[in-house]
Amino acid sequence: MKHSKEKDSAIYIFKSYLERKGYRKTPERFAVLNKIYSICGHFDVDSLYEMMKTEKYAISIATVYNTIELLLECNLIKKHQFGENASRYEKSFEGGNHDHLICTDCGKVVEFWNPLVEKIQEAATCSTQFEISCHVLYFYGLCPACKSKKTDGL
């Protein structure tokens, strides 16, 4: 299996975390990590589990959920609640800050980065002396396709 530097670093961090906490380093846990680090974008636990089953991984949904919790604890993934019932996740190793646009009709999520948001974070740090480690910003509205459908339907 071809590994990227990001994936190799994530494996090392996860292995070290499991050792430090006294958790077992099982092949199933590393299979979940590998699968996550091969996904571009956001995913939910059920779709991750289905992908792994389709690819003939011998893994239970409980193991996927438990591994997700461990990966959250060691900051290798981030959890998002985009106004839905199910949480979505994304890999976060050296991902940098980015923000999200969420379509309220179709649920599409678009990531974006804007230097003005970073300047706001810097200004908040300067004015409050608060050490900010990360931020989360969501904008909700209609994506171009849904906006077009609504306009065409009038």
N, C-alpha and C positions, 0 to 999 in steps of 0.2 A: 504494500500500500504506500503510495507516494505521500510524503508529509511536507507540509509547508513549515517554515521557521516558526510561524505563529502557532501552528498545531503542536510542533515539537516543544515549544516553550510552555504551552498550556498543559501538555502531558507531564512535563517536569514539575510544574507548579502543583498540579493535582496530585501527583505521586508524593511530593513532599508534604502536602497538606494531609493526605491520608495517613502517612507515617507519623506526622506530628500529633495527630488526633487519635492514633491507635486504631484506625479503621482498616479493614482488609482491602487489599489492592486486587480486586477481582477483574477478570477479563471483561465481564459484563459492564462494569462501571467505565472502563476505558473504551469499550465499544460505543457507549452512549456519548462520551466526550468526543470521540473521533467522528461520529455521525454529526453531532452538533457543529463541529468545526469544519465540516464539509458543506454545510447549508449556508446559502447566501440569504440574508434577510431574517425575518421573524418566523417563529414556529410556535405551535402549541404542543403540549405533551402528547395528546392523542394522535396528532399527525406525525410526530416524531416516532411514536410507538408503531404506527401503521407502516411508516417507511422502513423501520427496522425489521418488522415482520415480513414485509414484502421482499426484503433482501436476505431473508432466511436466517436472521439472528435468532438464537434461542434465548429469549429474554422475556421477563414478565413486565406487565404494566407497573407493578409495585416497584420493581427495580429501577425502571425509568423515572418514576416519581421521586424515589429516594435519592437517586443520583442527581437529579435536577436540584434537589435541596442542598446537596453537598457542593455542587458547582456554584450555586448562589452564595453559599457561605464563604467560599474561597475566591469570590469575585471573578469567576471565569465566564459567567453569564449574567445578564440583567433581566429582570422581570418587568413587564409592562402590563398595564390595565388600560386598554384602549376603548373604554366604554362598553365592553362586552362582558359576557358572563365568564368566559374562559380567559385565563392569563396567557400572554404571549411572551416569548423569550427571544433573546438574541445573544450571540457570543459577544463578550466585552473585553477580551484581552487586547490591551492597547488600542481599543477602538476609537478613542478620542470622544470628545463631546459631539453630539449631534442631536437634532430635535426632530419632531414628527408632525406631519399633517395627516389627519385621519378623516376619511370620508364618512359622513353620518348615514349615507344611503347604502353603499356597497361594502364598507369596511376597509377599503384600500388604505394602506399605510405608506406614506412617502417620507423618506428620511431627507433632511436638509441640514446644512450648516450655514450660518451667517455670522460674519465677524461682529456685527452689532450686538448679537446675543452674548458673545464672549466679552465684549466691552462692558455690557451691563453686569456680567458676573464680576469682572475686575473692579468696577465701580462699587458694587456691593461689598466686595472684600475690603476695599480701601476705606469706605465710609463706616464700616461696622467693625473692622479688624477681625471679622469672622473668617476662619480658614475653610473655604469651600472646596470640597473634594470632588463634587460632581453636581449636575443639575438635571432636571427633567422638565421639558417644555412640550406640551401638546397643543396643537391648533385643530379645532374641529370645524368641518364645513363640507362643501361638496367638491368632489374631484371634477375635472373638466368633463368627463363622460357623463356623470350623473347630472351635472349642471346643464349640459346640453339636452339630456332627456327631459328634464323638467321644463326647459325653455321651449323645446319642440312640442311638448304636450299641452301647452297653453292655448 
